[in-house]
Amino acid sequence: MVDFKKVKAPNNTITRNPASLASKADNIYEAVAVIGKRANQISVEMKEELSRKLQEFASYADNLEEIFENREQIEISKYYERLPKPVLIATQEFEDGDIYFRVSSKEKGDANNAEEE
């Protein structure tokens, strides 16, 4: 599980060197696929964590005053909005070498067969 407080990813999108991303994988397309899959994992983790935290404040009564005046819930939501986006976190992890990935032998064999033809 990712500790979102300790993430060193930038909050804004920055220009990346595609050659440096491709050097960590077989090619740029594989690098983007790995980053995309990791970003999906991070997104699911963030959503589950946010849902758990907001579940504490869930009220099942129809009290409108309580819904609009829940400051703790607003602060939690603002915190998650300020976090870097999952794609930025995944890209930073990929550049730092924190992501382990492998290509299955079947896929690699299919790619080698296509190159030989």
Biopython code that builds the backbone (N, CA, C, O; Angstrom):
import numpy as np
from Bio.PDB.StructureBuilder import StructureBuilder

atoms = [
    (1, "MET", "N", (0.845, -1.182, 0.000)),
    (1, "MET", "CA", (0.000, 0.000, 0.000)),
    (1, "MET", "C", (0.882, 1.234, 0.000)),
    (1, "MET", "O", (1.892, 1.289, 0.701)),
    (2, "VAL", "N", (0.501, 2.200, -0.773)),
    (2, "VAL", "CA", (1.278, 3.412, -0.941)),
    (2, "VAL", "C", (0.942, 4.386, 0.186)),
    (2, "VAL", "O", (-0.228, 4.609, 0.498)),
    (3, "ASP", "N", (1.991, 4.970, 0.799)),
    (3, "ASP", "CA", (1.769, 6.032, 1.771)),
    (3, "ASP", "C", (1.778, 7.343, 0.998)),
    (3, "ASP", "O", (2.839, 7.822, 0.597)),
    (4, "PHE", "N", (0.616, 7.917, 0.791)),
    (4, "PHE", "CA", (0.478, 9.069, -0.079)),
    (4, "PHE", "C", (1.134, 10.320, 0.493)),
    (4, "PHE", "O", (1.408, 11.261, -0.251)),
    (5, "LYS", "N", (1.392, 10.350, 1.808)),
    (5, "LYS", "CA", (2.056, 11.499, 2.409)),
    (5, "LYS", "C", (3.525, 11.555, 2.027)),
    (5, "LYS", "O", (4.113, 12.636, 1.985)),
    (6, "LYS", "N", (4.125, 10.407, 1.748)),
    (6, "LYS", "CA", (5.561, 10.339, 1.472)),
    (6, "LYS", "C", (5.885, 10.290, -0.014)),
    (6, "LYS", "O", (7.044, 10.101, -0.384)),
    (7, "VAL", "N", (4.899, 10.453, -0.858)),
    (7, "VAL", "CA", (5.112, 10.402, -2.299)),
    (7, "VAL", "C", (5.859, 11.650, -2.740)),
    (7, "VAL", "O", (5.505, 12.766, -2.359)),
    (8, "LYS", "N", (6.892, 11.452, -3.545)),
    (8, "LYS", "CA", (7.693, 12.582, -4.010)),
    (8, "LYS", "C", (7.356, 12.972, -5.452)),
    (8, "LYS", "O", (8.155, 13.629, -6.120)),
    (9, "ALA", "N", (6.219, 12.585, -5.915)),
    (9, "ALA", "CA", (5.802, 12.910, -7.280)),
    (9, "ALA", "C", (5.351, 14.373, -7.335)),
    (9, "ALA", "O", (4.793, 14.888, -6.365)),
    (10, "PRO", "N", (5.589, 15.034, -8.455)),
    (10, "PRO", "CA", (5.142, 16.425, -8.588)),
    (10, "PRO", "C", (3.621, 16.508, -8.705)),
    (10, "PRO", "O", (2.972, 15.571, -9.170)),
    (11, "ASN", "N", (3.069, 17.631, -8.280)),
    (11, "ASN", "CA", (1.618, 17.830, -8.393)),
    (11, "ASN", "C", (1.209, 18.248, -9.797)),
    (11, "ASN", "O", (0.056, 18.073, -10.190)),
    (12, "ASN", "N", (2.145, 18.795, -10.547)),
    (12, "ASN", "CA", (1.854, 19.238, -11.906)),
    (12, "ASN", "C", (2.522, 18.304, -12.900)),
    (12, "ASN", "O", (3.505, 17.634, -12.586)),
    (13, "THR", "N", (1.980, 18.275, -14.081)),
    (13, "THR", "CA", (2.561, 17.469, -15.142)),
    (13, "THR", "C", (3.860, 18.109, -15.601)),
    (13, "THR", "O", (3.926, 19.320, -15.811)),
    (14, "ILE", "N", (4.899, 17.283, -15.755)),
    (14, "ILE", "CA", (6.169, 17.779, -16.255)),
    (14, "ILE", "C", (6.540, 17.000, -17.508)),
    (14, "ILE", "O", (6.063, 15.886, -17.721)),
    (15, "THR", "N", (7.385, 17.588, -18.328)),
    (15, "THR", "CA", (7.817, 16.935, -19.557)),
    (15, "THR", "C", (8.823, 15.845, -19.213)),
    (15, "THR", "O", (9.780, 16.088, -18.478)),
    (16, "ARG", "N", (8.609, 14.663, -19.735)),
    (16, "ARG", "CA", (9.503, 13.528, -19.486)),
    (16, "ARG", "C", (10.282, 13.216, -20.756)),
    (16, "ARG", "O", (9.814, 13.468, -21.866)),
    (17, "ASN", "N", (11.463, 12.671, -20.578)),
    (17, "ASN", "CA", (12.269, 12.246, -21.711)),
    (17, "ASN", "C", (11.852, 10.825, -22.088)),
    (17, "ASN", "O", (12.063, 9.903, -21.301)),
    (18, "PRO", "N", (11.272, 10.626, -23.259)),
    (18, "PRO", "CA", (10.817, 9.286, -23.638)),
    (18, "PRO", "C", (11.961, 8.277, -23.720)),
    (18, "PRO", "O", (11.749, 7.088, -23.481)),
    (19, "ALA", "N", (13.159, 8.729, -24.051)),
    (19, "ALA", "CA", (14.301, 7.817, -24.135)),
    (19, "ALA", "C", (14.644, 7.250, -22.762)),
    (19, "ALA", "O", (15.019, 6.083, -22.652)),
    (20, "SER", "N", (14.520, 8.065, -21.710)),
    (20, "SER", "CA", (14.825, 7.551, -20.369)),
    (20, "SER", "C", (13.765, 6.556, -19.906)),
    (20, "SER", "O", (14.079, 5.592, -19.207)),
    (21, "LEU", "N", (12.510, 6.785, -20.293)),
    (21, "LEU", "CA", (11.458, 5.819, -19.959)),
    (21, "LEU", "C", (11.667, 4.516, -20.727)),
    (21, "LEU", "O", (11.513, 3.431, -20.165)),
    (22, "ALA", "N", (12.016, 4.620, -22.007)),
    (22, "ALA", "CA", (12.211, 3.435, -22.830)),
    (22, "ALA", "C", (13.431, 2.642, -22.391)),
    (22, "ALA", "O", (13.480, 1.429, -22.596)),
    (23, "SER", "N", (14.416, 3.300, -21.791)),
    (23, "SER", "CA", (15.624, 2.589, -21.363)),
    (23, "SER", "C", (15.356, 1.648, -20.190)),
    (23, "SER", "O", (16.108, 0.697, -19.980)),
    (24, "LYS", "N", (14.310, 1.898, -19.438)),
    (24, "LYS", "CA", (13.975, 1.042, -18.299)),
    (24, "LYS", "C", (13.088, -0.134, -18.703)),
    (24, "LYS", "O", (12.862, -1.046, -17.907)),
    (25, "ALA", "N", (12.594, -0.114, -19.923)),
    (25, "ALA", "CA", (11.775, -1.204, -20.461)),
    (25, "ALA", "C", (12.313, -1.530, -21.853)),
    (25, "ALA", "O", (13.280, -0.917, -22.304)),
    (26, "ASP", "N", (11.699, -2.479, -22.524)),
    (26, "ASP", "CA", (12.156, -2.831, -23.864)),
    (26, "ASP", "C", (11.898, -1.718, -24.875)),
    (26, "ASP", "O", (12.690, -1.515, -25.796)),
    (27, "ASN", "N", (10.795, -1.001, -24.705)),
    (27, "ASN", "CA", (10.476, 0.122, -25.591)),
    (27, "ASN", "C", (9.521, 1.060, -24.865)),
    (27, "ASN", "O", (9.069, 0.770, -23.757)),
    (28, "ILE", "N", (9.225, 2.171, -25.494)),
    (28, "ILE", "CA", (8.385, 3.197, -24.867)),
    (28, "ILE", "C", (6.963, 2.703, -24.642)),
    (28, "ILE", "O", (6.323, 3.094, -23.666)),
    (29, "TYR", "N", (6.460, 1.855, -25.525)),
    (29, "TYR", "CA", (5.087, 1.366, -25.408)),
    (29, "TYR", "C", (4.935, 0.457, -24.196)),
    (29, "TYR", "O", (3.928, 0.506, -23.490)),
    (30, "GLU", "N", (5.939, -0.364, -23.967)),
    (30, "GLU", "CA", (5.910, -1.220, -22.776)),
    (30, "GLU", "C", (5.986, -0.377, -21.510)),
    (30, "GLU", "O", (5.301, -0.666, -20.528)),
    (31, "ALA", "N", (6.815, 0.662, -21.528)),
    (31, "ALA", "CA", (6.935, 1.548, -20.369)),
    (31, "ALA", "C", (5.598, 2.222, -20.067)),
    (31, "ALA", "O", (5.183, 2.298, -18.910)),
    (32, "VAL", "N", (4.930, 2.707, -21.103)),
    (32, "VAL", "CA", (3.636, 3.375, -20.915)),
    (32, "VAL", "C", (2.595, 2.382, -20.404)),
    (32, "VAL", "O", (1.767, 2.735, -19.565)),
    (33, "ALA", "N", (2.627, 1.146, -20.898)),
    (33, "ALA", "CA", (1.678, 0.127, -20.436)),
    (33, "ALA", "C", (1.905, -0.187, -18.960)),
    (33, "ALA", "O", (0.945, -0.330, -18.204)),
    (34, "VAL", "N", (3.157, -0.294, -18.547)),
    (34, "VAL", "CA", (3.476, -0.577, -17.141)),
    (34, "VAL", "C", (3.017, 0.580, -16.264)),
    (34, "VAL", "O", (2.406, 0.368, -15.216)),
    (35, "ILE", "N", (3.311, 1.799, -16.691)),
    (35, "ILE", "CA", (2.902, 2.981, -15.919)),
    (35, "ILE", "C", (1.383, 3.051, -15.828)),
    (35, "ILE", "O", (0.844, 3.377, -14.771)),
    (36, "GLY", "N", (0.692, 2.752, -16.912)),
    (36, "GLY", "CA", (-0.778, 2.779, -16.913)),
    (36, "GLY", "C", (-1.380, 1.755, -15.971)),
    (36, "GLY", "O", (-2.339, 2.050, -15.258)),
    (37, "LYS", "N", (-0.822, 0.550, -15.963)),
    (37, "LYS", "CA", (-1.346, -0.489, -15.067)),
    (37, "LYS", "C", (-1.094, -0.131, -13.609)),
    (37, "LYS", "O", (-1.955, -0.346, -12.756)),
    (38, "ARG", "N", (0.094, 0.419, -13.321)),
    (38, "ARG", "CA", (0.398, 0.825, -11.947)),
    (38, "ARG", "C", (-0.497, 1.996, -11.533)),
    (38, "ARG", "O", (-0.943, 2.053, -10.387)),
    (39, "ALA", "N", (-0.761, 2.919, -12.441)),
    (39, "ALA", "CA", (-1.636, 4.050, -12.130)),
    (39, "ALA", "C", (-3.041, 3.566, -11.784)),
    (39, "ALA", "O", (-3.682, 4.119, -10.890)),
    (40, "ASN", "N", (-3.526, 2.540, -12.483)),
    (40, "ASN", "CA", (-4.833, 1.966, -12.151)),
    (40, "ASN", "C", (-4.828, 1.364, -10.757)),
    (40, "ASN", "O", (-5.796, 1.521, -10.013)),
    (41, "GLN", "N", (-3.739, 0.669, -10.389)),
    (41, "GLN", "CA", (-3.642, 0.095, -9.051)),
    (41, "GLN", "C", (-3.658, 1.190, -7.990)),
    (41, "GLN", "O", (-4.358, 1.076, -6.984)),
    (42, "ILE", "N", (-2.887, 2.248, -8.216)),
    (42, "ILE", "CA", (-2.833, 3.358, -7.258)),
    (42, "ILE", "C", (-4.199, 4.028, -7.143)),
    (42, "ILE", "O", (-4.625, 4.390, -6.046)),
    (43, "SER", "N", (-4.874, 4.193, -8.257)),
    (43, "SER", "CA", (-6.196, 4.814, -8.261)),
    (43, "SER", "C", (-7.185, 4.008, -7.427)),
    (43, "SER", "O", (-7.968, 4.575, -6.665)),
    (44, "VAL", "N", (-7.147, 2.695, -7.573)),
    (44, "VAL", "CA", (-8.044, 1.835, -6.792)),
    (44, "VAL", "C", (-7.713, 1.937, -5.303)),
    (44, "VAL", "O", (-8.617, 2.008, -4.471)),
    (45, "GLU", "N", (-6.413, 1.944, -4.963)),
    (45, "GLU", "CA", (-6.013, 2.080, -3.558)),
    (45, "GLU", "C", (-6.492, 3.396, -2.973)),
    (45, "GLU", "O", (-7.013, 3.433, -1.858)),
    (46, "MET", "N", (-6.316, 4.487, -3.729)),
    (46, "MET", "CA", (-6.747, 5.800, -3.246)),
    (46, "MET", "C", (-8.252, 5.838, -3.031)),
    (46, "MET", "O", (-8.725, 6.373, -2.028)),
    (47, "LYS", "N", (-8.998, 5.278, -3.959)),
    (47, "LYS", "CA", (-10.455, 5.289, -3.860)),
    (47, "LYS", "C", (-10.925, 4.482, -2.666)),
    (47, "LYS", "O", (-11.833, 4.903, -1.949)),
    (48, "GLU", "N", (-10.308, 3.310, -2.443)),
    (48, "GLU", "CA", (-10.696, 2.483, -1.302)),
    (48, "GLU", "C", (-10.368, 3.176, 0.016)),
    (48, "GLU", "O", (-11.169, 3.151, 0.950)),
    (49, "GLU", "N", (-9.186, 3.798, 0.091)),
    (49, "GLU", "CA", (-8.793, 4.490, 1.312)),
    (49, "GLU", "C", (-9.707, 5.675, 1.601)),
    (49, "GLU", "O", (-10.115, 5.887, 2.743)),
    (50, "LEU", "N", (-10.027, 6.441, 0.569)),
    (50, "LEU", "CA", (-10.927, 7.577, 0.737)),
    (50, "LEU", "C", (-12.317, 7.105, 1.155)),
    (50, "LEU", "O", (-12.942, 7.713, 2.025)),
    (51, "SER", "N", (-12.798, 6.043, 0.552)),
    (51, "SER", "CA", (-14.119, 5.513, 0.908)),
    (51, "SER", "C", (-14.155, 5.048, 2.360)),
    (51, "SER", "O", (-15.139, 5.273, 3.064)),
    (52, "ARG", "N", (-13.072, 4.395, 2.809)),
    (52, "ARG", "CA", (-13.016, 3.955, 4.218)),
    (52, "ARG", "C", (-13.065, 5.142, 5.166)),
    (52, "ARG", "O", (-13.771, 5.114, 6.174)),
    (53, "LYS", "N", (-12.304, 6.193, 4.832)),
    (53, "LYS", "CA", (-12.273, 7.363, 5.712)),
    (53, "LYS", "C", (-13.606, 8.107, 5.717)),
    (53, "LYS", "O", (-14.052, 8.577, 6.764)),
    (54, "LEU", "N", (-14.238, 8.214, 4.559)),
    (54, "LEU", "CA", (-15.512, 8.922, 4.490)),
    (54, "LEU", "C", (-16.658, 8.100, 5.061)),
    (54, "LEU", "O", (-17.678, 8.657, 5.466)),
    (55, "GLN", "N", (-16.502, 6.791, 5.098)),
    (55, "GLN", "CA", (-17.537, 5.914, 5.655)),
    (55, "GLN", "C", (-17.755, 6.215, 7.137)),
    (55, "GLN", "O", (-18.861, 6.038, 7.648)),
    (56, "GLU", "N", (-16.710, 6.667, 7.829)),
    (56, "GLU", "CA", (-16.837, 7.015, 9.248)),
    (56, "GLU", "C", (-17.835, 8.154, 9.460)),
    (56, "GLU", "O", (-18.471, 8.241, 10.511)),
    (57, "PHE", "N", (-17.969, 9.023, 8.464)),
    (57, "PHE", "CA", (-18.835, 10.186, 8.592)),
    (57, "PHE", "C", (-20.206, 9.971, 7.978)),
    (57, "PHE", "O", (-21.045, 10.872, 7.987)),
    (58, "ALA", "N", (-20.433, 8.791, 7.452)),
    (58, "ALA", "CA", (-21.708, 8.529, 6.785)),
    (58, "ALA", "C", (-22.840, 8.571, 7.801)),
    (58, "ALA", "O", (-22.771, 7.948, 8.861)),
    (59, "SER", "N", (-23.865, 9.305, 7.461)),
    (59, "SER", "CA", (-25.057, 9.332, 8.302)),
    (59, "SER", "C", (-26.218, 8.814, 7.467)),
    (59, "SER", "O", (-26.368, 9.156, 6.294)),
    (60, "TYR", "N", (-27.004, 8.011, 8.081)),
    (60, "TYR", "CA", (-28.115, 7.406, 7.361)),
    (60, "TYR", "C", (-29.428, 8.121, 7.651)),
    (60, "TYR", "O", (-30.495, 7.676, 7.227)),
    (61, "ALA", "N", (-29.341, 9.230, 8.374)),
    (61, "ALA", "CA", (-30.530, 10.040, 8.644)),
    (61, "ALA", "C", (-30.623, 11.130, 7.584)),
    (61, "ALA", "O", (-29.626, 11.490, 6.959)),
    (62, "ASP", "N", (-31.798, 11.636, 7.394)),
    (62, "ASP", "CA", (-32.016, 12.687, 6.398)),
    (62, "ASP", "C", (-31.924, 14.062, 7.057)),
    (62, "ASP", "O", (-32.900, 14.812, 7.091)),
    (63, "ASN", "N", (-30.761, 14.377, 7.570)),
    (63, "ASN", "CA", (-30.556, 15.653, 8.229)),
    (63, "ASN", "C", (-29.667, 16.519, 7.349)),
    (63, "ASN", "O", (-28.462, 16.283, 7.267)),
    (64, "LEU", "N", (-30.243, 17.516, 6.692)),
    (64, "LEU", "CA", (-29.506, 18.346, 5.752)),
    (64, "LEU", "C", (-28.448, 19.209, 6.423)),
    (64, "LEU", "O", (-27.400, 19.461, 5.829)),
    (65, "GLU", "N", (-28.697, 19.668, 7.647)),
    (65, "GLU", "CA", (-27.725, 20.498, 8.345)),
    (65, "GLU", "C", (-26.429, 19.728, 8.572)),
    (65, "GLU", "O", (-25.342, 20.283, 8.411)),
    (66, "GLU", "N", (-26.535, 18.483, 8.936)),
    (66, "GLU", "CA", (-25.364, 17.666, 9.222)),
    (66, "GLU", "C", (-24.556, 17.412, 7.955)),
    (66, "GLU", "O", (-23.329, 17.334, 8.017)),
    (67, "ILE", "N", (-25.204, 17.285, 6.830)),
    (67, "ILE", "CA", (-24.514, 17.015, 5.573)),
    (67, "ILE", "C", (-23.661, 18.213, 5.157)),
    (67, "ILE", "O", (-22.525, 18.041, 4.715)),
    (68, "PHE", "N", (-24.195, 19.407, 5.294)),
    (68, "PHE", "CA", (-23.478, 20.587, 4.827)),
    (68, "PHE", "C", (-22.439, 21.097, 5.817)),
    (68, "PHE", "O", (-21.566, 21.869, 5.420)),
    (69, "GLU", "N", (-22.492, 20.708, 7.069)),
    (69, "GLU", "CA", (-21.603, 21.269, 8.076)),
    (69, "GLU", "C", (-20.535, 20.298, 8.552)),
    (69, "GLU", "O", (-19.948, 20.520, 9.611)),
    (70, "ASN", "N", (-20.267, 19.252, 7.825)),
    (70, "ASN", "CA", (-19.280, 18.286, 8.249)),
    (70, "ASN", "C", (-17.896, 18.707, 7.757)),
    (70, "ASN", "O", (-17.489, 18.344, 6.653)),
    (71, "ARG", "N", (-17.179, 19.468, 8.572)),
    (71, "ARG", "CA", (-15.879, 20.031, 8.199)),
    (71, "ARG", "C", (-14.810, 18.951, 8.039)),
    (71, "ARG", "O", (-13.964, 19.056, 7.150)),
    (72, "GLU", "N", (-14.829, 17.921, 8.876)),
    (72, "GLU", "CA", (-13.817, 16.868, 8.793)),
    (72, "GLU", "C", (-13.878, 16.162, 7.441)),
    (72, "GLU", "O", (-12.849, 15.872, 6.831)),
    (73, "GLN", "N", (-15.083, 15.896, 6.990)),
    (73, "GLN", "CA", (-15.272, 15.239, 5.706)),
    (73, "GLN", "C", (-14.768, 16.127, 4.568)),
    (73, "GLN", "O", (-14.171, 15.630, 3.612)),
    (74, "ILE", "N", (-15.000, 17.413, 4.664)),
    (74, "ILE", "CA", (-14.533, 18.356, 3.648)),
    (74, "ILE", "C", (-13.009, 18.403, 3.632)),
    (74, "ILE", "O", (-12.404, 18.434, 2.560)),
    (75, "GLU", "N", (-12.386, 18.409, 4.802)),
    (75, "GLU", "CA", (-10.926, 18.450, 4.879)),
    (75, "GLU", "C", (-10.297, 17.184, 4.302)),
    (75, "GLU", "O", (-9.270, 17.260, 3.627)),
    (76, "ILE", "N", (-10.893, 16.034, 4.556)),
    (76, "ILE", "CA", (-10.382, 14.783, 3.990)),
    (76, "ILE", "C", (-10.480, 14.818, 2.475)),
    (76, "ILE", "O", (-9.540, 14.425, 1.784)),
    (77, "SER", "N", (-11.593, 15.280, 1.957)),
    (77, "SER", "CA", (-11.766, 15.361, 0.511)),
    (77, "SER", "C", (-10.766, 16.329, -0.116)),
    (77, "SER", "O", (-10.210, 16.037, -1.174)),
    (78, "LYS", "N", (-10.529, 17.473, 0.518)),
    (78, "LYS", "CA", (-9.572, 18.439, -0.001)),
    (78, "LYS", "C", (-8.157, 17.864, 0.008)),
    (78, "LYS", "O", (-7.377, 18.120, -0.909)),
    (79, "TYR", "N", (-7.825, 17.090, 1.039)),
    (79, "TYR", "CA", (-6.503, 16.464, 1.111)),
    (79, "TYR", "C", (-6.280, 15.547, -0.094)),
    (79, "TYR", "O", (-5.223, 15.594, -0.724)),
    (80, "TYR", "N", (-7.263, 14.725, -0.410)),
    (80, "TYR", "CA", (-7.122, 13.796, -1.531)),
    (80, "TYR", "C", (-7.128, 14.521, -2.875)),
    (80, "TYR", "O", (-6.530, 14.036, -3.836)),
    (81, "GLU", "N", (-7.785, 15.658, -2.957)),
    (81, "GLU", "CA", (-7.764, 16.436, -4.191)),
    (81, "GLU", "C", (-6.395, 17.056, -4.432)),
    (81, "GLU", "O", (-5.993, 17.240, -5.581)),
    (82, "ARG", "N", (-5.666, 17.383, -3.348)),
    (82, "ARG", "CA", (-4.353, 18.003, -3.474)),
    (82, "ARG", "C", (-3.236, 17.006, -3.778)),
    (82, "ARG", "O", (-2.141, 17.406, -4.176)),
    (83, "LEU", "N", (-3.499, 15.737, -3.597)),
    (83, "LEU", "CA", (-2.474, 14.724, -3.868)),
    (83, "LEU", "C", (-2.149, 14.669, -5.356)),
    (83, "LEU", "O", (-2.991, 15.007, -6.187)),
    (84, "PRO", "N", (-0.915, 14.240, -5.703)),
    (84, "PRO", "CA", (-0.608, 14.050, -7.126)),
    (84, "PRO", "C", (-1.519, 12.992, -7.730)),
    (84, "PRO", "O", (-1.954, 12.072, -7.038)),
    (85, "LYS", "N", (-1.798, 13.118, -8.985)),
    (85, "LYS", "CA", (-2.650, 12.156, -9.684)),
    (85, "LYS", "C", (-1.948, 10.807, -9.765)),
    (85, "LYS", "O", (-0.719, 10.750, -9.758)),
    (86, "PRO", "N", (-2.712, 9.721, -9.841)),
    (86, "PRO", "CA", (-2.115, 8.379, -9.879)),
    (86, "PRO", "C", (-1.108, 8.178, -11.007)),
    (86, "PRO", "O", (-0.125, 7.458, -10.830)),
    (87, "VAL", "N", (-1.332, 8.793, -12.152)),
    (87, "VAL", "CA", (-0.390, 8.642, -13.271)),
    (87, "VAL", "C", (0.950, 9.284, -12.922)),
    (87, "VAL", "O", (2.001, 8.744, -13.266)),
    (88, "LEU", "N", (0.921, 10.424, -12.247)),
    (88, "LEU", "CA", (2.170, 11.088, -11.866)),
    (88, "LEU", "C", (2.925, 10.270, -10.823)),
    (88, "LEU", "O", (4.152, 10.182, -10.865)),
    (89, "ILE", "N", (2.192, 9.675, -9.894)),
    (89, "ILE", "CA", (2.829, 8.826, -8.883)),
    (89, "ILE", "C", (3.451, 7.600, -9.550)),
    (89, "ILE", "O", (4.585, 7.230, -9.243)),
    (90, "ALA", "N", (2.715, 6.975, -10.456)),
    (90, "ALA", "CA", (3.206, 5.775, -11.140)),
    (90, "ALA", "C", (4.423, 6.099, -12.002)),
    (90, "ALA", "O", (5.368, 5.311, -12.054)),
    (91, "THR", "N", (4.412, 7.232, -12.671)),
    (91, "THR", "CA", (5.554, 7.619, -13.497)),
    (91, "THR", "C", (6.787, 7.852, -12.643)),
    (91, "THR", "O", (7.890, 7.454, -13.017)),
    (92, "GLN", "N", (6.607, 8.494, -11.499)),
    (92, "GLN", "CA", (7.734, 8.722, -10.590)),
    (92, "GLN", "C", (8.275, 7.397, -10.066)),
    (92, "GLN", "O", (9.489, 7.207, -9.997)),
    (93, "GLU", "N", (7.387, 6.483, -9.698)),
    (93, "GLU", "CA", (7.817, 5.161, -9.235)),
    (93, "GLU", "C", (8.579, 4.427, -10.339)),
    (93, "GLU", "O", (9.579, 3.764, -10.066)),
    (94, "PHE", "N", (8.117, 4.540, -11.567)),
    (94, "PHE", "CA", (8.783, 3.879, -12.694)),
    (94, "PHE", "C", (10.179, 4.450, -12.901)),
    (94, "PHE", "O", (11.135, 3.701, -13.100)),
    (95, "GLU", "N", (10.299, 5.771, -12.856)),
    (95, "GLU", "CA", (11.606, 6.400, -13.037)),
    (95, "GLU", "C", (12.565, 6.061, -11.900)),
    (95, "GLU", "O", (13.767, 5.918, -12.120)),
    (96, "ASP", "N", (12.034, 5.931, -10.686)),
    (96, "ASP", "CA", (12.880, 5.602, -9.530)),
    (96, "ASP", "C", (13.229, 4.118, -9.462)),
    (96, "ASP", "O", (14.074, 3.714, -8.664)),
    (97, "GLY", "N", (12.585, 3.310, -10.292)),
    (97, "GLY", "CA", (12.850, 1.877, -10.280)),
    (97, "GLY", "C", (12.118, 1.138, -9.176)),
    (97, "GLY", "O", (12.527, 0.043, -8.788)),
    (98, "ASP", "N", (11.045, 1.717, -8.667)),
    (98, "ASP", "CA", (10.276, 1.098, -7.584)),
    (98, "ASP", "C", (9.238, 0.108, -8.088)),
    (98, "ASP", "O", (8.622, -0.593, -7.286)),
    (99, "ILE", "N", (9.029, 0.034, -9.388)),
    (99, "ILE", "CA", (8.030, -0.869, -9.955)),
    (99, "ILE", "C", (8.738, -2.094, -10.501)),
    (99, "ILE", "O", (9.680, -1.983, -11.285)),
    (100, "TYR", "N", (8.278, -3.253, -10.083)),
    (100, "TYR", "CA", (8.786, -4.507, -10.632)),
    (100, "TYR", "C", (7.803, -4.979, -11.685)),
    (100, "TYR", "O", (6.605, -5.083, -11.422)),
    (101, "PHE", "N", (8.303, -5.265, -12.873)),
    (101, "PHE", "CA", (7.440, -5.788, -13.929)),
    (101, "PHE", "C", (8.235, -6.803, -14.729)),
    (101, "PHE", "O", (9.465, -6.777, -14.766)),
    (102, "ARG", "N", (7.503, -7.687, -15.362)),
    (102, "ARG", "CA", (8.144, -8.685, -16.221)),
    (102, "ARG", "C", (7.223, -8.966, -17.387)),
    (102, "ARG", "O", (6.009, -8.785, -17.303)),
    (103, "VAL", "N", (7.822, -9.411, -18.474)),
    (103, "VAL", "CA", (7.066, -9.776, -19.659)),
    (103, "VAL", "C", (6.950, -11.287, -19.653)),
    (103, "VAL", "O", (7.951, -11.993, -19.535)),
    (104, "SER", "N", (5.730, -11.782, -19.779)),
    (104, "SER", "CA", (5.560, -13.230, -19.764)),
    (104, "SER", "C", (6.262, -13.841, -20.964)),
    (104, "SER", "O", (6.383, -13.200, -22.008)),
    (105, "SER", "N", (6.725, -15.073, -20.822)),
    (105, "SER", "CA", (7.497, -15.723, -21.879)),
    (105, "SER", "C", (6.654, -15.934, -23.131)),
    (105, "SER", "O", (7.183, -15.911, -24.242)),
    (106, "LYS", "N", (5.340, -16.140, -22.965)),
    (106, "LYS", "CA", (4.467, -16.331, -24.129)),
    (106, "LYS", "C", (4.424, -15.067, -24.977)),
    (106, "LYS", "O", (4.553, -15.130, -26.200)),
    (107, "GLU", "N", (4.242, -13.914, -24.324)),
    (107, "GLU", "CA", (4.196, -12.653, -25.051)),
    (107, "GLU", "C", (5.536, -12.365, -25.713)),
    (107, "GLU", "O", (5.581, -11.906, -26.854)),
    (108, "LYS", "N", (6.625, -12.631, -25.004)),
    (108, "LYS", "CA", (7.957, -12.372, -25.543)),
    (108, "LYS", "C", (8.222, -13.300, -26.735)),
    (108, "LYS", "O", (8.818, -12.887, -27.730)),
    (109, "GLY", "N", (7.775, -14.551, -26.626)),
    (109, "GLY", "CA", (7.942, -15.493, -27.743)),
    (109, "GLY", "C", (7.151, -15.062, -28.947)),
    (109, "GLY", "O", (7.636, -15.176, -30.072)),
    (110, "ASP", "N", (5.963, -14.575, -28.748)),
    (110, "ASP", "CA", (5.141, -14.092, -29.857)),
    (110, "ASP", "C", (5.800, -12.878, -30.518)),
    (110, "ASP", "O", (5.757, -12.745, -31.741)),
    (111, "ALA", "N", (6.394, -12.012, -29.740)),
    (111, "ALA", "CA", (7.052, -10.831, -30.285)),
    (111, "ALA", "C", (8.289, -11.236, -31.086)),
    (111, "ALA", "O", (8.555, -10.669, -32.145)),
    (112, "ASN", "N", (9.033, -12.199, -30.592)),
    (112, "ASN", "CA", (10.213, -12.661, -31.320)),
    (112, "ASN", "C", (9.814, -13.330, -32.638)),
    (112, "ASN", "O", (10.487, -13.137, -33.650)),
    (113, "ASN", "N", (8.736, -14.107, -32.643)),
    (113, "ASN", "CA", (8.263, -14.744, -33.866)),
    (113, "ASN", "C", (7.828, -13.707, -34.892)),
    (113, "ASN", "O", (8.059, -13.886, -36.088)),
    (114, "ALA", "N", (7.207, -12.635, -34.444)),
    (114, "ALA", "CA", (6.759, -11.599, -35.366)),
    (114, "ALA", "C", (7.944, -10.876, -35.987)),
    (114, "ALA", "O", (7.883, -10.472, -37.148)),
    (115, "GLU", "N", (9.038, -10.707, -35.217)),
    (115, "GLU", "CA", (10.222, -10.037, -35.744)),
    (115, "GLU", "C", (10.916, -10.882, -36.800)),
    (115, "GLU", "O", (11.482, -10.338, -37.748)),
    (116, "GLU", "N", (10.883, -12.205, -36.653)),
    (116, "GLU", "CA", (11.562, -13.089, -37.583)),
    (116, "GLU", "C", (10.876, -13.139, -38.941)),
    (116, "GLU", "O", (11.533, -13.395, -39.950)),
    (117, "GLU", "N", (9.578, -12.902, -38.989)),
    (117, "GLU", "CA", (8.828, -12.985, -40.246)),
    (117, "GLU", "C", (9.081, -11.870, -41.157)),
    (117, "GLU", "O", (8.512, -11.822, -42.247)),
]
sb = StructureBuilder()
sb.init_structure("model")
sb.init_model(0)
sb.init_chain("A")
sb.init_seg("    ")
for serial, (resi, resn, name, xyz) in enumerate(atoms, 1):
    if name == "N":
        sb.init_residue(resn, " ", resi, " ")
    sb.init_atom(name, np.array(xyz, "f"), 0.0, 1.0, " ", f" {name:<3s}", serial, name[0])
structure = sb.get_structure()
